[in-house]
Amino acid sequence: MIGQIWTRLQLLFAQGVGLMIGADKVQARVLDEEPLHNLNRVEPYGYSYRPKPGCQTYLLFPSGDRSYGVAIVIGDKRYQMDLVEGEVAIHDDEENWVHIKRGGIIEAKAATKVIADTPLFETTQDAKIGGNLVVMGQTNSNGGYYGTDGGAAQMQGGLHVTNDFTVNGKNVSDSHTHTSNAPGAPTSGVN
């Protein structure tokens, strides 16, 4: 009786190598044994991941029964990030990551682009762009400076304005008017 209990206790947990990882099932090899099929896979709420074959699997077998198992943790040391104590990161095998660093800094790296599908992207403080800015919709600025370090804004390639265009309170669009007193006399400034 004690021998059976000891055997069952030894069979409760196992570490293996993931052979196939699905959304809800895992196939793993434990030591040199035959592969274990249809192990249930558990993911933490709000976090989904699909490791590659060769990952580490940590398995639980209720009652020590190897015919039913659950992969409680699946990890992969091949793609771990080097973090300082207390830091957190999410990452993949292609070196894309979001890294919550010490000192209140969050870094993100994406090989191609970051897409935010949201009706409003808002920052409570400044934004700094190291490359070009392309605006597909309208822009609105409520004061401040437009050029580098407070200098005048510069544009290359022209400017297309539809409807009225006002500079220092004066209409300079194609609907503005000039006045003059007589033919051949110089025109006045913009009204």
N, CA and C atoms as an extended XYZ file, in Angstrom:
573
Properties=species:S:1:pos:R:3:atomname:S:1:resname:S:1:resid:I:1 pbc="F F F"
N         0.817       -1.189        0.000 N   MET     1
C         0.000        0.000        0.000 CA  MET     1
C         0.869        1.264        0.000 C   MET     1
N         1.865        1.346        0.877 N   ILE     2
C         2.737        2.514        0.941 CA  ILE     2
C         3.531        2.642       -0.356 C   ILE     2
N         3.918        1.520       -0.941 N   GLY     3
C         4.639        1.539       -2.210 CA  GLY     3
C         3.796        2.142       -3.322 C   GLY     3
N         2.511        1.823       -3.345 N   GLN     4
C         1.615        2.397       -4.372 CA  GLN     4
C         1.459        3.908       -4.173 C   GLN     4
N         1.325        4.322       -2.924 N   ILE     5
C         1.189        5.751       -2.643 CA  ILE     5
C         2.453        6.491       -3.072 C   ILE     5
N         3.617        5.918       -2.742 N   TRP     6
C         4.882        6.553       -3.117 CA  TRP     6
C         5.014        6.649       -4.637 C   TRP     6
N         4.625        5.608       -5.338 N   THR     7
C         4.688        5.610       -6.800 CA  THR     7
C         3.774        6.685       -7.369 C   THR     7
N         2.560        6.793       -6.822 N   ARG     8
C         1.616        7.816       -7.295 CA  ARG     8
C         2.148        9.231       -7.026 C   ARG     8
N         2.761        9.436       -5.864 N   LEU     9
C         3.329       10.740       -5.534 CA  LEU     9
C         4.445       11.109       -6.505 C   LEU     9
N         5.255       10.139       -6.884 N   GLN    10
C         6.340       10.399       -7.829 CA  GLN    10
C         5.809       10.751       -9.217 C   GLN    10
N         4.614       10.292       -9.521 N   LEU    11
C         4.028       10.534      -10.836 CA  LEU    11
C         3.170       11.804      -10.894 C   LEU    11
N         3.042       12.532       -9.769 N   LEU    12
C         2.203       13.740       -9.747 CA  LEU    12
C         2.747       14.858      -10.632 C   LEU    12
N         4.033       15.071      -10.625 N   PHE    13
C         4.652       16.171      -11.367 CA  PHE    13
C         5.709       15.633      -12.308 C   PHE    13
N         5.904       16.341      -13.418 N   ALA    14
C         6.962       15.962      -14.355 CA  ALA    14
C         7.396       17.186      -15.138 C   ALA    14
N         8.629       17.169      -15.559 N   GLN    15
C         9.146       18.183      -16.470 CA  GLN    15
C         9.398       17.500      -17.789 C   GLN    15
N         9.005       18.160      -18.889 N   GLY    16
C         9.179       17.547      -20.196 CA  GLY    16
C         9.576       18.564      -21.245 C   GLY    16
N         9.642       18.089      -22.463 N   VAL    17
C         9.948       18.931      -23.620 CA  VAL    17
C         8.707       18.972      -24.490 C   VAL    17
N         8.248       20.177      -24.817 N   GLY    18
C         7.069       20.326      -25.660 CA  GLY    18
C         7.361       19.907      -27.086 C   GLY    18
N         6.505       19.046      -27.624 N   LEU    19
C         6.645       18.595      -29.008 CA  LEU    19
C         5.684       19.336      -29.935 C   LEU    19
N         4.467       19.508      -29.474 N   MET    20
C         3.446       20.266      -30.211 CA  MET    20
C         2.653       21.067      -29.184 C   MET    20
N         2.486       22.355      -29.438 N   ILE    21
C         1.753       23.223      -28.517 CA  ILE    21
C         0.569       23.804      -29.273 C   ILE    21
N        -0.623       23.451      -28.847 N   GLY    22
C        -1.836       23.999      -29.445 CA  GLY    22
C        -2.454       25.029      -28.527 C   GLY    22
N        -3.605       25.561      -28.938 N   ALA    23
C        -4.280       26.576      -28.133 CA  ALA    23
C        -4.756       26.017      -26.804 C   ALA    23
N        -5.174       24.749      -26.783 N   ASP    24
C        -5.665       24.182      -25.523 CA  ASP    24
C        -5.116       22.793      -25.217 C   ASP    24
N        -4.267       22.248      -26.086 N   LYS    25
C        -3.672       20.925      -25.857 CA  LYS    25
C        -2.163       20.978      -26.082 C   LYS    25
N        -1.457       20.090      -25.417 N   VAL    26
C        -0.004       20.011      -25.514 CA  VAL    26
C         0.389       18.557      -25.711 C   VAL    26
N         1.413       18.342      -26.518 N   GLN    27
C         2.042       17.031      -26.603 CA  GLN    27
C         3.471       17.216      -26.097 C   GLN    27
N         3.884       16.380      -25.157 N   ALA    28
C         5.209       16.536      -24.545 CA  ALA    28
C         5.877       15.184      -24.368 C   ALA    28
N         7.200       15.213      -24.309 N   ARG    29
C         7.971       14.011      -24.020 CA  ARG    29
C         8.575       14.200      -22.629 C   ARG    29
N         8.367       13.224      -21.764 N   VAL    30
C         8.906       13.270      -20.407 CA  VAL    30
C        10.068       12.292      -20.346 C   VAL    30
N        11.247       12.807      -20.024 N   LEU    31
C        12.478       12.006      -20.000 CA  LEU    31
C        12.626       11.269      -21.312 C   LEU    31
N        12.841        9.954      -21.277 N   ASP    32
C        12.979        9.185      -22.510 CA  ASP    32
C        11.717        8.413      -22.837 C   ASP    32
N        10.627        8.731      -22.175 N   GLU    33
C         9.387        8.001      -22.387 CA  GLU    33
C         8.760        8.374      -23.711 C   GLU    33
N         7.743        7.627      -24.080 N   GLU    34
C         6.959        7.946      -25.264 CA  GLU    34
C         6.270        9.295      -25.057 C   GLU    34
N         5.927        9.969      -26.127 N   PRO    35
C         5.231       11.251      -25.989 CA  PRO    35
C         3.891       11.077      -25.274 C   PRO    35
N         3.555       12.062      -24.459 N   LEU    36
C         2.250       12.107      -23.805 CA  LEU    36
C         1.363       13.035      -24.629 C   LEU    36
N         0.231       12.514      -25.081 N   HIS    37
C        -0.672       13.258      -25.967 CA  HIS    37
C        -1.822       13.871      -25.181 C   HIS    37
N        -2.464       14.868      -25.760 N   ASN    38
C        -3.697       15.475      -25.242 CA  ASN    38
C        -3.602       15.950      -23.808 C   ASN    38
N        -2.464       16.521      -23.448 N   LEU    39
C        -2.364       17.160      -22.140 CA  LEU    39
C        -3.108       18.491      -22.219 C   LEU    39
N        -3.911       18.788      -21.243 N   ASN    40
C        -4.626       20.058      -21.238 CA  ASN    40
C        -3.645       21.194      -20.997 C   ASN    40
N        -3.919       22.302      -21.622 N   ARG    41
C        -3.050       23.466      -21.486 CA  ARG    41
C        -3.804       24.570      -20.763 C   ARG    41
N        -3.177       25.180      -19.774 N   VAL    42
C        -3.784       26.250      -18.995 CA  VAL    42
C        -2.972       27.518      -19.213 C   VAL    42
N        -3.657       28.627      -19.538 N   GLU    43
C        -3.003       29.919      -19.689 CA  GLU    43
C        -3.552       30.881      -18.644 C   GLU    43
N        -2.719       31.793      -18.143 N   PRO    44
C        -3.234       32.825      -17.233 CA  PRO    44
C        -4.236       33.709      -17.964 C   PRO    44
N        -5.232       34.198      -17.248 N   TYR    45
C        -6.239       35.069      -17.845 CA  TYR    45
C        -5.589       36.305      -18.448 C   TYR    45
N        -6.017       36.657      -19.664 N   GLY    46
C        -5.558       37.878      -20.308 CA  GLY    46
C        -4.193       37.782      -20.951 C   GLY    46
N        -3.614       36.602      -20.983 N   TYR    47
C        -2.270       36.463      -21.545 CA  TYR    47
C        -2.233       35.181      -22.368 C   TYR    47
N        -2.003       35.289      -23.644 N   SER    48
C        -1.948       34.122      -24.518 CA  SER    48
C        -0.581       34.042      -25.179 C   SER    48
N        -0.107       32.843      -25.371 N   TYR    49
C         1.190       32.648      -25.997 CA  TYR    49
C         1.232       31.258      -26.626 C   TYR    49
N         2.055       31.099      -27.635 N   ARG    50
C         2.195       29.823      -28.324 CA  ARG    50
C         3.676       29.530      -28.475 C   ARG    50
N         4.287       28.829      -27.518 N   PRO    51
C         5.713       28.523      -27.606 CA  PRO    51
C         6.026       27.592      -28.784 C   PRO    51
N         7.290       27.575      -29.150 N   LYS    52
C         7.761       26.716      -30.229 CA  LYS    52
C         8.126       25.333      -29.679 C   LYS    52
N         8.114       24.312      -30.521 N   PRO    53
C         8.578       22.991      -30.075 CA  PRO    53
C         9.987       23.080      -29.496 C   PRO    53
N        10.249       22.286      -28.494 N   GLY    54
C        11.527       22.309      -27.799 CA  GLY    54
C        11.460       23.091      -26.502 C   GLY    54
N        10.299       23.662      -26.205 N   CYS    55
C        10.121       24.438      -24.976 CA  CYS    55
C        10.064       23.505      -23.760 C   CYS    55
N        10.188       24.102      -22.567 N   GLN    56
C        10.089       23.332      -21.333 CA  GLN    56
C         8.630       23.286      -20.897 C   GLN    56
N         8.162       22.100      -20.537 N   THR    57
C         6.801       21.960      -20.022 CA  THR    57
C         6.872       21.435      -18.600 C   THR    57
N         6.049       21.996      -17.753 N   TYR    58
C         5.945       21.560      -16.361 CA  TYR    58
C         4.534       21.029      -16.190 C   TYR    58
N         4.464       19.742      -15.906 N   LEU    59
C         3.206       19.009      -16.000 CA  LEU    59
C         2.718       18.527      -14.644 C   LEU    59
N         1.401       18.498      -14.491 N   LEU    60
C         0.743       18.010      -13.287 CA  LEU    60
C        -0.174       16.868      -13.697 C   LEU    60
N        -0.088       15.762      -12.969 N   PHE    61
C        -0.937       14.598      -13.225 CA  PHE    61
C        -1.737       14.308      -11.959 C   PHE    61
N        -3.015       14.779      -11.890 N   PRO    62
C        -3.813       14.521      -10.693 CA  PRO    62
C        -3.871       13.027      -10.376 C   PRO    62
N        -3.710       12.684       -9.133 N   SER    63
C        -3.708       11.295       -8.638 CA  SER    63
C        -2.556       10.479       -9.201 C   SER    63
N        -1.588       11.122       -9.832 N   GLY    64
C        -0.455       10.395      -10.392 CA  GLY    64
C        -0.808        9.576      -11.616 C   GLY    64
N        -1.915        9.879      -12.264 N   ASP    65
C        -2.393        9.131      -13.426 CA  ASP    65
C        -1.861        9.786      -14.698 C   ASP    65
N        -0.932        9.141      -15.381 N   ARG    66
C        -0.302        9.713      -16.574 CA  ARG    66
C        -1.232        9.729      -17.789 C   ARG    66
N        -2.422        9.166      -17.682 N   SER    67
C        -3.351        9.213      -18.809 CA  SER    67
C        -4.088       10.553      -18.863 C   SER    67
N        -4.030       11.342      -17.781 N   TYR    68
C        -4.631       12.666      -17.766 CA  TYR    68
C        -3.638       13.639      -17.155 C   TYR    68
N        -3.243       14.651      -17.936 N   GLY    69
C        -2.276       15.613      -17.428 CA  GLY    69
C        -2.630       17.038      -17.818 C   GLY    69
N        -2.032       17.973      -17.084 N   VAL    70
C        -2.237       19.388      -17.332 CA  VAL    70
C        -0.867       20.063      -17.393 C   VAL    70
N        -0.630       20.825      -18.454 N   ALA    71
C         0.587       21.634      -18.549 CA  ALA    71
C         0.314       22.926      -17.799 C   ALA    71
N         0.896       23.062      -16.603 N   ILE    72
C         0.609       24.236      -15.780 CA  ILE    72
C         1.531       25.410      -16.111 C   ILE    72
N         2.722       25.130      -16.605 N   VAL    73
C         3.653       26.182      -17.034 CA  VAL    73
C         4.390       25.680      -18.264 C   VAL    73
N         4.515       26.569      -19.255 N   ILE    74
C         5.322       26.267      -20.439 CA  ILE    74
C         6.287       27.433      -20.605 C   ILE    74
N         7.562       27.149      -20.585 N   GLY    75
C         8.574       28.186      -20.710 CA  GLY    75
C         9.557       27.862      -21.816 C   GLY    75
N        10.426       28.811      -22.119 N   ASP    76
C        11.432       28.563      -23.146 CA  ASP    76
C        12.657       29.416      -22.855 C   ASP    76
N        13.680       28.800      -22.299 N   LYS    77
C        14.901       29.504      -21.910 CA  LYS    77
C        15.670       30.047      -23.107 C   LYS    77
N        15.397       29.521      -24.294 N   ARG    78
C        16.113       29.985      -25.483 CA  ARG    78
C        15.828       31.456      -25.782 C   ARG    78
N        14.680       31.966      -25.328 N   TYR    79
C        14.274       33.321      -25.706 CA  TYR    79
C        14.075       34.236      -24.498 C   TYR    79
N        14.656       33.906      -23.371 N   GLN    80
C        14.507       34.747      -22.194 CA  GLN    80
C        15.238       36.078      -22.373 C   GLN    80
N        14.669       37.126      -21.787 N   MET    81
C        15.330       38.440      -21.781 CA  MET    81
C        16.124       38.572      -20.492 C   MET    81
N        17.207       39.304      -20.557 N   ASP    82
C        18.023       39.570      -19.379 CA  ASP    82
C        17.431       40.778      -18.664 C   ASP    82
N        16.820       40.565      -17.511 N   LEU    83
C        16.141       41.628      -16.778 CA  LEU    83
C        16.838       41.909      -15.456 C   LEU    83
N        16.698       43.136      -14.991 N   VAL    84
C        17.157       43.524      -13.671 CA  VAL    84
C        16.077       43.106      -12.677 C   VAL    84
N        16.464       42.833      -11.456 N   GLU    85
C        15.514       42.412      -10.428 CA  GLU    85
C        14.342       43.387      -10.344 C   GLU    85
N        13.121       42.864      -10.374 N   GLY    86
C        11.912       43.667      -10.292 CA  GLY    86
C        11.338       44.079      -11.633 C   GLY    86
N        12.056       43.875      -12.733 N   GLU    87
C        11.555       44.262      -14.048 CA  GLU    87
C        10.640       43.190      -14.624 C   GLU    87
N         9.820       43.597      -15.603 N   VAL    88
C         8.855       42.709      -16.246 CA  VAL    88
C         8.936       42.944      -17.753 C   VAL    88
N         8.749       41.884      -18.536 N   ALA    89
C         8.738       42.045      -19.993 CA  ALA    89
C         7.842       40.987      -20.618 C   ALA    89
N         7.262       41.335      -21.754 N   ILE    90
C         6.631       40.338      -22.620 CA  ILE    90
C         7.426       40.369      -23.917 C   ILE    90
N         7.622       39.205      -24.511 N   HIS    91
C         8.482       39.131      -25.689 CA  HIS    91
C         8.154       37.891      -26.503 C   HIS    91
N         8.730       37.818      -27.688 N   ASP    92
C         8.569       36.638      -28.536 CA  ASP    92
C         9.940       36.139      -29.000 C   ASP    92
N         9.936       35.184      -29.914 N   ASP    93
C        11.191       34.604      -30.401 CA  ASP    93
C        11.829       35.426      -31.516 C   ASP    93
N        11.194       36.514      -31.960 N   GLU    94
C        11.744       37.363      -33.013 CA  GLU    94
C        12.287       38.685      -32.465 C   GLU    94
N        12.507       38.742      -31.163 N   GLU    95
C        13.076       39.905      -30.481 CA  GLU    95
C        12.177       41.142      -30.522 C   GLU    95
N        10.859       40.940      -30.544 N   ASN    96
C         9.902       42.014      -30.324 CA  ASN    96
C         9.560       41.975      -28.845 C   ASN    96
N         9.445       43.149      -28.193 N   TRP    97
C         9.199       43.123      -26.769 CA  TRP    97
C         8.614       44.420      -26.240 C   TRP    97
N         8.015       44.317      -25.058 N   VAL    98
C         7.627       45.453      -24.230 CA  VAL    98
C         8.306       45.215      -22.894 C   VAL    98
N         9.100       46.173      -22.458 N   HIS    99
C         9.949       46.004      -21.286 CA  HIS    99
C         9.612       47.090      -20.262 C   HIS    99
N         9.111       46.690      -19.101 N   ILE   100
C         8.840       47.630      -18.010 CA  ILE   100
C        10.090       47.662      -17.147 C   ILE   100
N        10.820       48.775      -17.261 N   LYS   101
C        12.138       48.878      -16.639 CA  LYS   101
C        12.075       49.618      -15.314 C   LYS   101
N        13.151       49.539      -14.578 N   ARG   102
C        13.289       50.296      -13.340 CA  ARG   102
C        13.319       51.783      -13.681 C   ARG   102
N        12.909       52.622      -12.759 N   GLY   103
C        12.963       54.063      -12.969 CA  GLY   103
C        11.777       54.620      -13.730 C   GLY   103
N        10.710       53.823      -13.917 N   GLY   104
C         9.510       54.330      -14.570 CA  GLY   104
C         9.610       54.434      -16.080 C   GLY   104
N        10.432       53.612      -16.708 N   ILE   105
C        10.594       53.632      -18.168 CA  ILE   105
C         9.983       52.369      -18.756 C   ILE   105
N         9.189       52.537      -19.804 N   ILE   106
C         8.654       51.402      -20.554 CA  ILE   106
C         9.185       51.505      -21.971 C   ILE   106
N         9.882       50.479      -22.410 N   GLU   107
C        10.418       50.440      -23.768 CA  GLU   107
C         9.669       49.383      -24.569 C   GLU   107
N         9.465       49.667      -25.838 N   ALA   108
C         8.846       48.696      -26.742 CA  ALA   108
C         9.696       48.614      -28.001 C   ALA   108
N         9.839       47.408      -28.526 N   LYS   109
C        10.574       47.217      -29.776 CA  LYS   109
C         9.732       46.327      -30.681 C   LYS   109
N         9.453       46.814      -31.872 N   ALA   110
C         8.737       46.040      -32.881 CA  ALA   110
C         9.539       46.107      -34.172 C   ALA   110
N         9.760       44.958      -34.809 N   ALA   111
C        10.584       44.910      -36.017 CA  ALA   111
C         9.971       45.694      -37.169 C   ALA   111
N         8.652       45.769      -37.243 N   THR   112
C         8.007       46.417      -38.380 CA  THR   112
C         7.204       47.647      -37.988 C   THR   112
N         6.222       47.510      -37.125 N   LYS   113
C         5.409       48.647      -36.717 CA  LYS   113
C         4.582       48.306      -35.492 C   LYS   113
N         4.067       49.331      -34.838 N   VAL   114
C         3.132       49.187      -33.731 CA  VAL   114
C         1.815       49.781      -34.202 C   VAL   114
N         0.733       49.041      -34.082 N   ILE   115
C        -0.581       49.506      -34.508 CA  ILE   115
C        -1.464       49.606      -33.266 C   ILE   115
N        -2.036       50.774      -33.037 N   ALA   116
C        -2.988       50.966      -31.942 CA  ALA   116
C        -4.352       51.225      -32.572 C   ALA   116
N        -5.256       50.291      -32.462 N   ASP   117
C        -6.591       50.421      -33.032 CA  ASP   117
C        -7.504       51.003      -31.957 C   ASP   117
N        -7.537       52.327      -31.887 N   THR   118
C        -8.279       53.018      -30.848 CA  THR   118
C        -8.825       54.327      -31.402 C   THR   118
N        -9.981       54.800      -30.939 N   PRO   119
C       -10.504       56.064      -31.431 CA  PRO   119
C        -9.714       57.280      -30.932 C   PRO   119
N        -8.925       57.136      -29.868 N   LEU   120
C        -8.155       58.265      -29.351 CA  LEU   120
C        -6.876       57.747      -28.701 C   LEU   120
N        -5.754       58.311      -29.087 N   PHE   121
C        -4.475       58.029      -28.439 CA  PHE   121
C        -4.074       59.305      -27.739 C   PHE   121
N        -3.872       59.275      -26.442 N   GLU   122
C        -3.663       60.486      -25.663 CA  GLU   122
C        -2.443       60.348      -24.768 C   GLU   122
N        -1.651       61.400      -24.685 N   THR   123
C        -0.558       61.471      -23.736 CA  THR   123
C        -0.758       62.723      -22.889 C   THR   123
N        -0.471       62.630      -21.618 N   THR   124
C        -0.681       63.782      -20.737 CA  THR   124
C         0.489       64.758      -20.764 C   THR   124
N         1.595       64.362      -21.393 N   GLN   125
C         2.771       65.240      -21.461 CA  GLN   125
C         3.291       65.273      -22.895 C   GLN   125
N         4.539       65.617      -23.074 N   ASP   126
C         5.143       65.813      -24.389 CA  ASP   126
C         5.291       64.501      -25.154 C   ASP   126
N         5.387       64.626      -26.464 N   ALA   127
C         5.703       63.502      -27.345 CA  ALA   127
C         6.879       63.930      -28.223 C   ALA   127
N         7.821       63.034      -28.420 N   LYS   128
C         8.994       63.332      -29.230 CA  LYS   128
C         9.083       62.275      -30.321 C   LYS   128
N         9.220       62.708      -31.566 N   ILE   129
C         9.252       61.790      -32.700 CA  ILE   129
C        10.616       61.900      -33.356 C   ILE   129
N        11.323       60.783      -33.451 N   GLY   130
C        12.666       60.789      -34.015 CA  GLY   130
C        12.690       60.722      -35.526 C   GLY   130
N        11.591       60.337      -36.143 N   GLY   131
C        11.535       60.235      -37.595 CA  GLY   131
C        10.470       61.152      -38.158 C   GLY   131
N         9.911       60.779      -39.271 N   ASN   132
C         8.888       61.584      -39.931 CA  ASN   132
C         7.524       61.376      -39.286 C   ASN   132
N         6.666       62.365      -39.406 N   LEU   133
C         5.295       62.285      -38.929 CA  LEU   133
C         4.375       62.417      -40.129 C   LEU   133
N         3.535       61.435      -40.340 N   VAL   134
C         2.560       61.466      -41.424 CA  VAL   134
C         1.184       61.484      -40.778 C   VAL   134
N         0.395       62.494      -41.087 N   VAL   135
C        -0.948       62.624      -40.529 CA  VAL   135
C        -1.941       62.337      -41.652 C   VAL   135
N        -2.782       61.336      -41.474 N   MET   136
C        -3.742       60.963      -42.501 CA  MET   136
C        -5.049       61.755      -42.381 C   MET   136
N        -5.322       62.290      -41.210 N   GLY   137
C        -6.542       63.061      -40.992 CA  GLY   137
C        -6.220       64.522      -40.755 C   GLY   137
N        -7.066       65.192      -40.016 N   GLN   138
C        -6.889       66.603      -39.734 CA  GLN   138
C        -5.948       66.793      -38.548 C   GLN   138
N        -5.369       67.992      -38.456 N   THR   139
C        -4.548       68.346      -37.305 CA  THR   139
C        -5.131       69.583      -36.642 C   THR   139
N        -4.909       69.710      -35.355 N   ASN   140
C        -5.377       70.859      -34.602 CA  ASN   140
C        -4.336       71.162      -33.546 C   ASN   140
N        -3.881       72.404      -33.490 N   SER   141
C        -2.900       72.797      -32.494 CA  SER   141
C        -3.451       73.960      -31.697 C   SER   141
N        -3.368       73.840      -30.394 N   ASN   142
C        -3.891       74.889      -29.525 CA  ASN   142
C        -2.767       75.740      -28.951 C   ASN   142
N        -1.897       76.238      -29.793 N   GLY   143
C        -0.834       77.128      -29.344 CA  GLY   143
C         0.496       76.424      -29.283 C   GLY   143
N         1.505       77.177      -28.863 N   GLY   144
C         2.831       76.605      -28.728 CA  GLY   144
C         3.683       76.868      -29.946 C   GLY   144
N         4.765       76.145      -30.038 N   TYR   145
C         5.749       76.329      -31.097 CA  TYR   145
C         5.613       75.220      -32.136 C   TYR   145
N         6.001       75.522      -33.349 N   TYR   146
C         5.853       74.564      -34.427 CA  TYR   146
C         7.166       74.127      -35.031 C   TYR   146
N         8.214       74.885      -34.842 N   GLY   147
C         9.509       74.531      -35.401 CA  GLY   147
C        10.394       73.872      -34.363 C   GLY   147
N        11.603       73.497      -34.766 N   THR   148
C        12.556       72.857      -33.872 CA  THR   148
C        12.929       73.789      -32.741 C   THR   148
N        12.819       73.327      -31.523 N   ASP   149
C        13.180       74.085      -30.317 CA  ASP   149
C        12.556       75.484      -30.278 C   ASP   149
N        11.327       75.605      -30.743 N   GLY   150
C        10.621       76.878      -30.675 CA  GLY   150
C        10.830       77.783      -31.865 C   GLY   150
N        11.587       77.359      -32.861 N   GLY   151
C        11.820       78.168      -34.049 CA  GLY   151
C        10.629       78.142      -34.980 C   GLY   151
N        10.758       78.860      -36.081 N   ALA   152
C         9.673       78.931      -37.058 CA  ALA   152
C         9.471       77.571      -37.719 C   ALA   152
N         8.229       77.273      -38.019 N   ALA   153
C         7.921       76.030      -38.720 CA  ALA   153
C         8.426       76.131      -40.147 C   ALA   153
N         8.929       75.035      -40.677 N   GLN   154
C         9.414       75.012      -42.041 CA  GLN   154
C         8.707       73.885      -42.781 C   GLN   154
N         8.356       74.160      -44.035 N   MET   155
C         7.692       73.147      -44.855 CA  MET   155
C         8.413       73.045      -46.179 C   MET   155
N         8.563       71.845      -46.649 N   GLN   156
C         9.142       71.615      -47.966 CA  GLN   156
C         8.125       70.855      -48.788 C   GLN   156
N         8.066       71.142      -50.053 N   GLY   157
C         7.151       70.423      -50.919 CA  GLY   157
C         5.823       71.130      -51.102 C   GLY   157
N         5.647       72.296      -50.517 N   GLY   158
C         4.431       73.066      -50.741 CA  GLY   158
C         3.386       72.866      -49.665 C   GLY   158
N         2.318       73.614      -49.799 N   LEU   159
C         1.231       73.591      -48.834 CA  LEU   159
C        -0.062       73.775      -49.594 C   LEU   159
N        -1.028       72.955      -49.351 N   HIS   160
C        -2.329       73.070      -49.990 CA  HIS   160
C        -3.347       73.415      -48.912 C   HIS   160
N        -4.034       74.542      -49.077 N   VAL   161
C        -5.031       74.993      -48.106 CA  VAL   161
C        -6.370       75.076      -48.799 C   VAL   161
N        -7.390       74.488      -48.200 N   THR   162
C        -8.751       74.587      -48.699 CA  THR   162
C        -9.527       75.483      -47.743 C   THR   162
N       -10.324       76.382      -48.282 N   ASN   163
C       -11.110       77.363      -47.509 CA  ASN   163
C       -10.206       78.500      -47.035 C   ASN   163
N       -10.613       79.240      -46.034 N   ASP   164
C        -9.891       80.436      -45.599 CA  ASP   164
C        -8.560       80.084      -44.947 C   ASP   164
N        -7.605       81.020      -45.113 N   PHE   165
C        -6.283       80.886      -44.507 CA  PHE   165
C        -5.964       82.225      -43.862 C   PHE   165
N        -5.742       82.238      -42.558 N   THR   166
C        -5.564       83.474      -41.817 CA  THR   166
C        -4.182       83.516      -41.186 C   THR   166
N        -3.496       84.674      -41.306 N   VAL   167
C        -2.200       84.889      -40.681 CA  VAL   167
C        -2.302       86.163      -39.859 C   VAL   167
N        -1.994       86.082      -38.579 N   ASN   168
C        -2.072       87.241      -37.676 CA  ASN   168
C        -3.400       87.979      -37.799 C   ASN   168
N        -4.464       87.228      -37.915 N   GLY   169
C        -5.801       87.818      -37.972 CA  GLY   169
C        -6.206       88.350      -39.324 C   GLY   169
N        -5.362       88.232      -40.360 N   LYS   170
C        -5.701       88.732      -41.691 CA  LYS   170
C        -5.930       87.565      -42.635 C   LYS   170
N        -6.977       87.676      -43.421 N   ASN   171
C        -7.328       86.649      -44.397 CA  ASN   171
C        -6.350       86.738      -45.567 C   ASN   171
N        -5.572       85.706      -45.830 N   VAL   172
C        -4.632       85.699      -46.952 CA  VAL   172
C        -5.005       84.635      -47.975 C   VAL   172
N        -6.229       84.138      -47.889 N   SER   173
C        -6.686       83.143      -48.865 CA  SER   173
C        -7.110       83.847      -50.148 C   SER   173
N        -7.588       83.091      -51.114 N   ASP   174
C        -7.961       83.687      -52.399 CA  ASP   174
C        -9.227       84.545      -52.295 C   ASP   174
N        -9.877       84.593      -51.154 N   SER   175
C       -11.071       85.437      -50.993 CA  SER   175
C       -10.750       86.808      -50.389 C   SER   175
N        -9.463       87.093      -50.111 N   HIS   176
C        -9.125       88.380      -49.514 CA  HIS   176
C        -9.197       89.502      -50.565 C   HIS   176
N        -9.262       90.751      -50.086 N   THR   177
C        -9.374       91.897      -51.007 CA  THR   177
C        -8.320       92.943      -50.682 C   THR   177
N        -8.003       93.760      -51.695 N   HIS   178
C        -7.118       94.922      -51.545 CA  HIS   178
C        -7.926       96.157      -51.921 C   HIS   178
N        -7.527       97.271      -51.418 N   THR   179
C        -8.181       98.531      -51.818 CA  THR   179
C        -7.154       99.436      -52.485 C   THR   179
N        -7.631      100.268      -53.391 N   SER   180
C        -6.755      101.246      -54.045 CA  SER   180
C        -7.600      102.473      -54.386 C   SER   180
N        -6.973      103.625      -54.490 N   ASN   181
C        -7.702      104.852      -54.736 CA  ASN   181
C        -7.834      105.176      -56.224 C   ASN   181
N        -6.862      104.776      -57.024 N   ALA   182
C        -6.926      105.146      -58.435 CA  ALA   182
C        -6.192      104.113      -59.253 C   ALA   182
N        -6.502      104.083      -60.586 N   PRO   183
C        -5.787      103.132      -61.431 CA  PRO   183
C        -4.299      103.440      -61.442 C   PRO   183
N        -3.489      102.383      -61.335 N   GLY   184
C        -2.024      102.506      -61.357 CA  GLY   184
C        -1.437      102.825      -59.995 C   GLY   184
N        -2.288      103.097      -58.994 N   ALA   185
C        -1.790      103.402      -57.667 CA  ALA   185
C        -1.432      102.098      -56.953 C   ALA   185
N        -0.456      102.125      -56.040 N   PRO   186
C        -0.106      100.899      -55.316 CA  PRO   186
C        -1.306      100.405      -54.499 C   PRO   186
N        -1.398       99.133      -54.351 N   THR   187
C        -2.492       98.549      -53.571 CA  THR   187
C        -2.163       98.611      -52.099 C   THR   187
N        -3.206       98.573      -51.330 N   SER   188
C        -3.022       98.572      -49.874 CA  SER   188
C        -2.667       97.159      -49.390 C   SER   188
N        -2.480       97.043      -48.108 N   GLY   189
C        -2.251       95.730      -47.526 CA  GLY   189
C        -3.516       94.899      -47.557 C   GLY   189
N        -3.410       93.685      -47.105 N   VAL   190
C        -4.535       92.769      -47.101 CA  VAL   190
C        -5.558       93.234      -46.095 C   VAL   190
N        -6.839       93.217      -46.474 N   ASN   191
C        -7.923       93.563      -45.546 CA  ASN   191
C        -8.339       92.361      -44.729 C   ASN   191
